[in-house]
């Protein structure tokens, strides 16, 4: 009886060690997956330098590397660059489908411009704590075959834009009308020909104050 208990205890210890070992190995593998590969980082940096020399002027410089290990972006590794003239920060990466290097300069520049143009309106209507973000398709420059020298203003292109407003408060009864007026402002004053306006209610600490966001598309919806 004593020997049987001893054997059971020994088996229990072995199982516990196996489980702990598996957990430790899992943690090590996870931590390794979170760290970027030095070789791949150096590779994208080298490729980006040649890409910049071919497609941009001397005002554009590399400022770092972006590693997406969560699958949120359309790439794993990207080189981060900045245009000193405009302050535009963008990324250069290899498209998985075409295997070509592409950049987000046009997308980021137009996004920055829309945000800068919309922010005063939003602050006036909803207060200084309200914020604005704007988005264009990352590869819109590639799709339209335009470059920084030929891109012009977003106002002169019928390209789908997403404008997201964040209000650090709960809904008000007047919101629906004000948001509709803002859609008209985006179309008529800023000349954004097609896109969508999304308004979320999020506290300054990140807490979601309203589950449902306000959403409205406008203009051409097939872009």
BAFI-3210 file (N, C-alpha, C; in Angstrom, 3 decimals, decimal comma, padded with zeros to 6 digits):
// residues 223
n [1|2|3|4|5|6|7|8|9|10|11|12|13|14|15|16|17|18|19|20|21|22|23|24|25|26|27|28|29|30|31|32|33|34|35|36|37|38|39|40|41|42|43|44|45|46|47|48|49|50|51|52|53|54|55|56|57|58|59|60|61|62|63|64|65|66|67|68|69|70|71|72|73|74|75|76|77|78|79|80|81|82|83|84|85|86|87|88|89|90|91|92|93|94|95|96|97|98|99|100|101|102|103|104|105|106|107|108|109|110|111|112|113|114|115|116|117|118|119|120|121|122|123|124|125|126|127|128|129|130|131|132|133|134|135|136|137|138|139|140|141|142|143|144|145|146|147|148|149|150|151|152|153|154|155|156|157|158|159|160|161|162|163|164|165|166|167|168|169|170|171|172|173|174|175|176|177|178|179|180|181|182|183|184|185|186|187|188|189|190|191|192|193|194|195|196|197|198|199|200|201|202|203|204|205|206|207|208|209|210|211|212|213|214|215|216|217|218|219|220|221|222|223]
n.u [000,836|001,898|003,980|002,542|001,327|003,622|004,524|002,439|002,749|005,218|004,637|002,871|004,590|006,263|004,428|003,707|006,149|006,435|004,276|004,937|007,335|006,417|004,922|006,944|008,497|006,589|006,309|008,868|008,992|006,906|007,890|010,126|008,860|007,806|009,850|011,617|013,259|016,686|018,034|015,972|015,099|017,331|017,381|014,977|015,537|017,768|016,669|014,768|016,317|017,430|015,049|014,101|016,073|015,487|012,809|012,267|013,192|016,058|015,107|013,829|014,221|015,286|013,919|013,503|012,255|009,361|007,711|005,337|003,929|001,477|-000,269|-001,827|-001,324|-000,615|001,764|004,799|007,308|008,473|010,009|010,409|009,935|010,645|009,570|011,337|010,616|007,802|007,069|005,816|005,348|005,882|005,573|007,593|007,264|007,189|004,874|002,837|001,384|002,149|004,840|006,297|008,030|006,366|004,990|003,551|003,245|001,545|-000,994|-000,598|000,110|-002,176|-004,019|-002,994|-003,355|-006,157|-006,936|-005,754|-007,248|-009,854|-009,859|-010,031|-012,755|-014,054|-013,171|-014,360|-017,088|-017,427|-015,719|-012,430|-011,344|-012,157|-011,224|-009,648|-009,159|-007,935|-008,198|-006,762|-006,640|-003,789|-002,159|-002,883|-001,498|000,044|-002,024|-003,275|-001,249|000,414|002,743|004,651|005,277|003,306|000,860|-000,871|-003,646|-005,882|-008,394|-008,765|-009,151|-011,178|-011,353|-011,851|-012,340|-011,885|-013,124|-012,689|-014,127|-013,585|-015,319|-015,107|-017,314|-020,789|-023,663|-025,616|-028,800|-028,739|-026,783|-027,086|-028,051|-025,952|-023,851|-024,703|-024,555|-021,828|-021,031|-021,937|-020,215|-017,748|-018,127|-018,900|-017,348|-014,700|-014,397|-014,269|-014,914|-015,974|-016,666|-016,628|-018,054|-017,311|-018,279|-017,237|-017,741|-015,658|-013,989|-011,383|-009,637|-009,776|-012,012|-014,931|-017,750|-020,188|-021,728|-022,541|-021,383|-021,715|-022,477|-021,935|-022,047|-020,966|-021,248|-019,601|-019,758|-018,397|-015,703]
n.v [-001,214|001,228|001,384|001,612|004,104|005,630|005,266|006,476|009,091|009,639|009,509|011,635|013,775|013,629|014,163|016,756|018,053|017,700|019,216|021,782|022,123|022,178|024,515|026,403|026,108|026,939|029,625|030,569|030,166|031,857|034,364|034,553|034,730|037,221|038,925|040,818|039,599|039,943|039,667|039,912|042,439|043,993|043,409|044,580|047,216|047,670|047,228|049,256|051,565|051,577|051,777|054,293|055,933|055,589|056,439|058,743|062,079|063,810|064,614|062,644|060,274|057,267|056,210|054,154|050,829|048,844|046,239|043,836|041,557|040,588|040,378|042,495|044,354|044,737|043,482|041,952|043,007|046,332|049,275|052,347|055,679|059,203|062,301|065,103|067,612|067,814|066,593|064,205|060,933|057,622|054,195|051,624|048,642|045,114|043,930|041,154|039,761|040,697|040,773|043,056|046,067|048,566|051,782|053,895|056,583|058,478|057,792|058,305|061,034|062,311|061,471|062,759|065,406|065,610|065,198|067,456|069,472|068,901|068,935|071,608|072,222|070,157|070,637|073,093|072,462|070,290|070,519|070,868|068,468|066,502|064,245|063,523|061,195|060,170|058,086|056,560|054,083|052,076|051,515|053,323|055,144|053,500|052,152|054,206|055,003|057,187|059,592|061,291|063,675|063,964|063,631|065,650|067,375|065,827|066,747|066,932|064,435|061,579|059,662|057,149|057,992|057,547|059,005|059,360|060,272|060,889|061,175|062,210|061,501|060,723|059,943|062,595|064,195|065,907|065,042|063,461|065,232|067,087|065,490|064,804|067,315|067,600|065,685|066,930|069,094|067,808|066,901|069,213|071,480|070,537|069,023|066,247|063,582|061,009|058,674|057,833|058,699|058,131|058,038|057,708|057,049|057,532|057,430|059,450|057,750|055,518|053,947|052,553|054,370|054,254|051,570|051,354|052,810|055,878|056,041|056,896|056,728|058,414|060,065|058,482|055,022|052,861|052,873]
n.w [000,000|000,864|-000,941|-003,333|-003,022|-003,026|-005,625|-007,038|-006,171|-007,260|-009,994|-010,120|-009,569|-011,794|-013,876|-013,166|-013,558|-016,298|-017,249|-016,267|-017,641|-020,281|-020,204|-019,696|-022,020|-023,882|-023,139|-023,723|-026,521|-027,290|-026,460|-028,113|-030,578|-030,400|-030,771|-033,197|-036,178|-036,600|-039,018|-040,947|-040,361|-041,027|-043,715|-044,804|-044,274|-045,885|-048,440|-048,459|-048,447|-051,026|-052,430|-051,649|-052,749|-055,430|-055,748|-054,257|-053,120|-051,674|-049,247|-047,880|-045,350|-043,667|-040,582|-038,851|-038,000|-038,497|-036,882|-037,204|-035,367|-034,813|-036,855|-037,686|-039,632|-043,177|-043,556|-042,294|-041,720|-041,984|-043,264|-041,662|-042,631|-043,118|-044,458|-044,526|-045,435|-045,440|-043,106|-043,136|-042,100|-043,025|-044,257|-045,791|-047,487|-048,399|-050,635|-050,105|-052,065|-054,629|-054,365|-054,566|-053,627|-051,842|-050,897|-048,319|-048,644|-050,077|-049,089|-046,318|-046,304|-047,382|-045,437|-043,165|-044,005|-044,266|-041,602|-040,402|-041,638|-040,823|-038,049|-036,762|-037,226|-035,832|-033,204|-032,754|-032,897|-031,133|-028,985|-027,447|-026,579|-028,223|-030,858|-034,055|-036,655|-039,822|-042,715|-045,571|-048,159|-047,775|-050,017|-051,960|-053,543|-055,201|-056,531|-057,934|-059,482|-058,823|-057,497|-054,878|-056,205|-058,075|-056,884|-055,857|-054,272|-051,912|-052,357|-055,028|-055,996|-056,510|-054,200|-051,835|-048,500|-044,997|-042,163|-038,809|-035,799|-032,386|-029,451|-026,115|-024,382|-023,540|-025,644|-027,102|-027,556|-029,678|-031,340|-033,731|-035,725|-035,775|-036,643|-039,202|-040,366|-040,309|-042,167|-044,483|-044,423|-044,865|-047,486|-049,009|-048,212|-047,743|-049,972|-050,142|-051,959|-051,743|-049,133|-045,624|-042,472|-039,166|-035,838|-032,578|-029,090|-026,620|-023,560|-022,040|-020,780|-022,280|-022,007|-023,408|-024,026|-025,299|-026,874|-029,558|-032,516|-034,369|-037,808|-041,189|-044,675|-047,656|-050,886|-053,693|-053,356|-054,210|-054,321]
ca.u [000,000|002,811|004,714|001,611|001,215|004,910|004,546|001,491|003,360|006,290|003,973|002,338|005,712|006,713|003,426|003,822|007,368|006,162|003,386|005,720|008,282|005,676|004,579|008,179|008,833|005,606|006,654|010,095|008,620|006,095|008,771|010,947|008,016|007,513|011,044|011,904|014,480|017,720|018,341|014,864|015,105|018,406|017,006|013,998|016,210|018,612|015,780|014,118|017,292|017,471|013,725|014,051|016,956|014,848|011,481|012,118|014,303|016,991|014,451|013,271|015,229|014,801|013,942|013,288|011,643|008,106|007,532|003,968|003,864|000,103|-001,059|-002,767|-000,986|-000,466|003,170|005,466|008,394|008,426|010,939|009,706|010,664|010,044|009,887|011,681|009,942|006,379|006,847|005,045|005,979|005,227|006,339|007,928|007,227|007,031|003,524|002,885|000,783|002,920|006,261|006,926|008,111|005,402|005,073|002,270|003,417|000,343|-002,036|-000,326|000,083|-003,580|-004,632|-002,547|-003,964|-007,577|-007,023|-005,431|-008,340|-011,100|-009,721|-010,612|-014,218|-014,457|-012,939|-015,363|-018,422|-017,531|-014,789|-011,004|-010,941|-012,527|-010,072|-009,956|-008,201|-008,392|-007,540|-006,893|-006,018|-002,332|-001,494|-003,628|-000,544|000,370|-003,219|-003,557|-000,009|000,856|003,885|004,602|005,375|002,121|-000,338|-001,769|-004,467|-006,969|-009,625|-008,855|-009,248|-012,356|-010,786|-012,613|-011,670|-012,577|-012,866|-013,174|-014,140|-013,741|-015,843|-014,935|-018,571|-021,893|-024,502|-026,555|-029,943|-028,441|-025,648|-027,425|-028,120|-024,612|-023,020|-025,143|-023,981|-020,400|-020,925|-022,068|-018,963|-016,712|-018,399|-019,023|-016,255|-013,394|-014,402|-014,042|-015,977|-016,592|-016,061|-017,510|-017,791|-017,586|-018,122|-017,255|-017,767|-014,614|-013,440|-009,954|-008,889|-009,965|-013,271|-015,977|-018,910|-021,377|-021,387|-022,804|-020,835|-022,518|-021,800|-022,615|-021,258|-021,415|-020,620|-019,449|-019,514|-017,781|-014,273]
ca.v [000,000|002,374|001,431|002,107|005,554|006,224|005,276|007,491|010,395|009,821|009,812|012,998|014,710|013,607|014,885|018,182|018,545|017,764|020,359|023,008|022,224|022,597|025,935|027,188|026,090|027,792|031,025|030,894|030,254|033,074|035,534|034,618|035,174|038,636|039,710|040,841|038,968|040,925|039,516|040,463|043,885|044,564|043,227|045,588|048,503|047,750|047,368|050,566|052,591|051,599|052,229|055,746|056,548|055,492|057,040|059,965|063,017|063,756|065,013|061,456|059,491|056,176|056,548|052,981|049,632|048,423|044,789|043,478|040,130|040,266|040,229|043,616|045,115|043,930|043,102|041,588|043,968|047,526|050,345|053,605|056,805|060,526|063,372|066,267|068,809|067,843|065,958|062,971|059,667|056,538|052,951|050,944|047,213|044,258|043,398|039,692|039,219|041,056|040,692|044,337|047,063|049,656|052,726|054,477|058,030|059,191|057,513|058,987|062,492|062,715|061,259|063,866|066,649|065,601|065,402|068,861|070,312|068,596|069,139|072,863|072,103|069,261|071,325|074,155|071,877|069,282|070,768|070,626|067,111|065,598|063,965|063,096|060,421|059,950|056,934|056,174|052,794|052,179|051,435|054,138|055,723|052,451|051,855|055,329|055,265|058,558|059,715|062,567|064,826|064,044|063,270|066,772|067,403|064,847|067,408|066,807|063,015|060,882|058,510|056,868|058,355|057,273|060,003|058,861|061,257|060,308|062,126|061,666|061,686|059,893|060,524|063,683|064,163|066,758|064,492|062,981|066,375|067,655|064,592|064,970|068,583|067,376|064,982|067,971|069,858|066,999|066,851|070,509|072,395|069,906|068,395|064,802|063,149|059,770|058,188|057,543|059,349|057,268|058,750|056,827|057,691|056,859|058,276|059,728|056,595|054,414|053,238|052,764|054,923|053,820|050,383|051,570|054,015|056,512|055,749|057,384|056,798|059,485|060,098|057,200|053,974|051,707|053,134]
ca.w [000,000|000,946|-002,212|-004,358|-002,816|-003,434|-007,090|-007,481|-005,896|-008,240|-011,266|-010,005|-009,684|-013,193|-014,660|-012,841|-014,211|-017,736|-017,480|-016,048|-018,750|-021,474|-020,024|-019,854|-023,453|-024,545|-022,854|-024,473|-027,941|-027,444|-026,349|-029,316|-031,689|-030,213|-031,098|-034,641|-036,659|-036,961|-040,444|-041,727|-040,119|-041,842|-045,125|-045,218|-044,232|-047,082|-049,589|-048,382|-048,831|-052,499|-052,869|-051,439|-053,751|-056,737|-055,816|-053,469|-053,102|-050,547|-048,003|-047,233|-044,628|-042,831|-039,153|-038,007|-038,554|-037,877|-036,887|-036,818|-035,060|-034,452|-038,070|-037,839|-040,826|-044,383|-043,656|-041,039|-041,523|-042,828|-042,903|-041,405|-043,221|-042,900|-045,391|-043,699|-045,949|-045,082|-041,813|-043,354|-041,745|-043,758|-044,237|-047,040|-047,200|-049,572|-050,768|-050,135|-053,281|-055,824|-054,004|-054,916|-052,568|-051,977|-049,781|-047,901|-048,587|-050,529|-048,097|-045,053|-046,507|-047,489|-044,122|-042,309|-044,486|-043,893|-040,146|-040,121|-042,121|-040,103|-036,601|-036,279|-037,261|-034,744|-031,930|-032,628|-032,715|-030,076|-027,889|-027,686|-026,222|-029,322|-031,725|-035,418|-037,437|-041,197|-043,321|-046,975|-048,432|-047,684|-051,310|-052,915|-054,485|-056,167|-057,320|-058,836|-060,225|-058,543|-056,595|-054,153|-057,104|-058,943|-056,126|-055,671|-053,067|-051,819|-052,818|-056,478|-056,342|-056,006|-053,509|-050,623|-047,255|-043,738|-041,117|-037,512|-034,719|-031,061|-028,473|-024,763|-023,642|-024,010|-026,689|-026,838|-028,482|-030,835|-032,075|-035,070|-036,621|-035,899|-037,447|-040,585|-040,816|-040,530|-043,451|-045,513|-044,387|-045,517|-048,926|-049,680|-047,888|-047,925|-051,297|-050,096|-052,872|-051,279|-047,904|-044,511|-041,184|-038,019|-034,570|-031,416|-027,772|-025,847|-022,500|-022,185|-020,273|-023,216|-021,763|-024,409|-023,337|-026,034|-027,660|-030,983|-033,128|-035,420|-039,070|-042,391|-045,900|-048,540|-052,205|-054,368|-052,370|-054,862|-054,511]
c.u [000,861|003,562|003,838|001,449|002,473|004,988|003,615|002,057|004,438|005,709|003,435|003,419|006,183|005,744|003,504|005,030|007,159|005,304|004,140|006,711|007,613|005,310|005,795|008,576|007,884|005,906|007,873|009,782|007,837|006,972|009,652|010,148|007,703|008,679|011,301|013,218|015,472|017,998|017,241|014,757|016,145|018,055|016,037|014,613|017,065|017,767|015,139|015,059|017,370|016,158|013,616|014,893|016,300|013,573|011,318|013,362|015,124|016,341|013,880|014,389|014,558|014,918|013,684|012,681|010,372|007,995|006,140|003,883|002,452|-000,806|-002,063|-002,539|-000,873|000,967|003,680|006,545|008,233|009,478|010,138|010,560|009,931|010,502|010,105|010,948|008,512|006,092|006,073|005,879|005,187|006,085|006,539|007,982|007,031|005,624|003,584|002,375|001,632|004,424|007,030|007,002|007,109|005,560|003,699|002,333|002,129|-000,779|-001,824|-000,394|-001,354|-004,307|-004,273|-003,231|-005,442|-007,730|-006,780|-006,572|-009,631|-011,034|-010,291|-012,137|-014,711|-014,280|-013,981|-016,736|-018,526|-016,541|-013,372|-010,566|-011,344|-011,313|-010,537|-008,816|-008,795|-007,578|-007,817|-006,254|-004,500|-001,644|-002,203|-002,704|-000,181|-000,823|-003,541|-002,359|000,433|001,976|003,764|004,624|004,126|000,805|-001,339|-002,540|-005,524|-008,279|-009,832|-008,985|-010,530|-011,884|-011,474|-011,787|-012,529|-012,153|-013,497|-013,021|-014,367|-014,179|-015,742|-016,165|-019,622|-022,732|-025,352|-027,662|-029,676|-027,362|-025,989|-027,441|-026,737|-023,705|-023,407|-024,591|-022,492|-020,165|-021,015|-020,807|-017,842|-016,882|-018,265|-017,830|-014,872|-013,283|-013,978|-015,204|-016,657|-015,892|-017,082|-017,066|-018,213|-017,339|-018,254|-017,227|-016,811|-014,035|-011,938|-009,091|-009,060|-011,249|-014,300|-017,261|-020,225|-020,974|-021,519|-022,212|-021,826|-021,762|-022,625|-021,655|-021,822|-020,662|-020,595|-019,081|-018,835|-016,301|-013,434]
c.v [001,251|002,543|001,975|003,612|006,268|006,324|006,345|008,892|010,700|010,185|011,227|014,044|014,799|014,376|016,381|018,787|018,693|018,980|021,676|023,219|022,706|024,069|026,818|027,265|026,989|029,264|031,461|031,083|031,530|034,319|035,694|035,135|036,663|039,526|039,676|040,150|040,048|040,883|040,143|041,972|044,576|044,480|044,309|046,973|048,712|047,976|048,761|051,693|052,716|052,144|053,747|056,465|056,598|056,330|058,374|060,846|062,895|064,116|063,824|060,619|058,377|056,564|055,335|051,820|049,311|046,911|044,477|041,974|039,675|040,110|041,336|044,390|044,175|043,482|042,664|042,614|045,143|048,509|051,633|054,761|058,112|061,493|064,637|067,523|068,926|067,296|064,651|061,754|058,530|055,292|052,414|049,449|046,428|043,662|041,883|039,107|039,480|040,891|041,945|045,232|048,176|050,581|053,320|056,003|058,775|059,022|058,315|060,503|062,988|062,543|062,384|065,172|066,729|065,856|066,869|069,782|070,118|068,997|070,468|072,833|071,277|069,930|072,416|073,579|071,003|069,470|070,313|069,192|066,083|065,412|063,429|062,248|060,224|058,824|056,862|054,793|052,942|052,252|052,257|054,786|054,757|052,191|052,952|055,689|056,726|058,533|061,027|063,788|065,007|063,861|064,409|066,676|066,303|065,418|067,250|065,359|062,421|059,561|058,347|057,162|057,967|058,314|059,490|059,950|060,530|061,394|061,513|061,909|060,736|060,654|061,673|063,642|064,960|066,168|064,127|064,113|066,983|066,793|064,671|066,262|068,430|066,623|065,989|068,815|069,104|066,999|068,216|071,439|071,787|069,155|066,923|064,149|061,851|059,285|057,840|058,333|058,379|058,085|057,752|057,632|056,942|057,837|058,454|058,577|055,364|053,638|053,585|053,183|054,536|052,659|050,632|052,894|054,581|056,364|056,249|057,379|057,905|059,430|058,723|056,128|052,752|051,922|052,174]
c.w [000,000|-000,363|-003,332|-004,263|-003,278|-004,949|-007,655|-007,283|-006,917|-009,611|-011,265|-010,179|-011,130|-014,075|-014,427|-013,535|-015,716|-018,071|-017,336|-017,189|-020,025|-021,401|-020,253|-021,327|-024,232|-024,364|-023,654|-025,957|-028,208|-027,411|-027,577|-030,504|-031,599|-030,635|-032,604|-034,977|-037,091|-038,461|-041,304|-041,549|-040,983|-043,333|-045,586|-045,190|-045,485|-048,328|-049,620|-048,783|-050,351|-053,052|-052,751|-052,477|-055,124|-056,835|-055,097|-053,562|-051,832|-049,215|-047,230|-046,619|-043,838|-041,363|-038,260|-038,761|-037,782|-038,007|-036,366|-036,612|-034,713|-035,674|-038,295|-039,126|-042,025|-044,599|-042,283|-040,694|-042,485|-042,330|-042,727|-041,902|-042,931|-043,973|-044,577|-044,152|-045,440|-043,686|-041,919|-042,989|-042,386|-043,703|-045,645|-046,725|-048,495|-049,571|-050,945|-051,444|-054,516|-055,639|-054,408|-053,682|-052,857|-050,775|-049,498|-047,881|-048,942|-049,511|-046,823|-045,178|-046,597|-046,154|-043,163|-042,700|-044,103|-042,398|-039,790|-040,522|-041,323|-038,630|-036,095|-036,228|-036,072|-033,394|-031,692|-032,275|-031,458|-028,920|-028,190|-027,381|-027,276|-030,238|-033,074|-035,965|-038,827|-041,813|-044,822|-047,128|-048,486|-049,044|-052,381|-053,940|-055,590|-057,089|-058,323|-059,704|-060,072|-057,510|-055,833|-055,062|-057,967|-058,188|-055,984|-054,360|-053,091|-052,356|-054,323|-056,945|-055,765|-055,409|-052,156|-049,370|-046,058|-042,722|-039,836|-036,452|-033,398|-030,087|-027,076|-023,883|-024,178|-025,040|-026,165|-027,890|-029,753|-031,749|-033,513|-036,092|-036,844|-036,765|-038,926|-041,179|-041,098|-041,832|-044,599|-045,584|-045,109|-047,031|-049,595|-049,425|-048,150|-049,248|-051,255|-050,829|-052,471|-050,022|-046,849|-043,288|-040,094|-036,751|-033,428|-030,132|-026,850|-024,824|-022,696|-021,678|-021,156|-023,025|-022,844|-023,695|-024,001|-026,935|-029,165|-031,466|-034,139|-036,724|-040,242|-043,572|-046,789|-049,862|-052,850|-053,331|-052,979|-055,101|-053,690]
res [x|x|x|x|x|x|x|x|x|x|x|x|x|x|x|x|x|x|x|x|x|x|x|x|x|x|x|x|x|x|x|x|x|x|x|x|x|x|x|x|x|x|x|x|x|x|x|x|x|x|x|x|x|x|x|x|x|x|x|x|x|x|x|x|x|x|x|x|x|x|x|x|x|x|x|x|x|x|x|x|x|x|x|x|x|x|x|x|x|x|x|x|x|x|x|x|x|x|x|x|x|x|x|x|x|x|x|x|x|x|x|x|x|x|x|x|x|x|x|x|x|x|x|x|x|x|x|x|x|x|x|x|x|x|x|x|x|x|x|x|x|x|x|x|x|x|x|x|x|x|x|x|x|x|x|x|x|x|x|x|x|x|x|x|x|x|x|x|x|x|x|x|x|x|x|x|x|x|x|x|x|x|x|x|x|x|x|x|x|x|x|x|x|x|x|x|x|x|x|x|x|x|x|x|x|x|x|x|x|x|x|x|x|x|x|x|x|x|x|x|x|x|x]
***
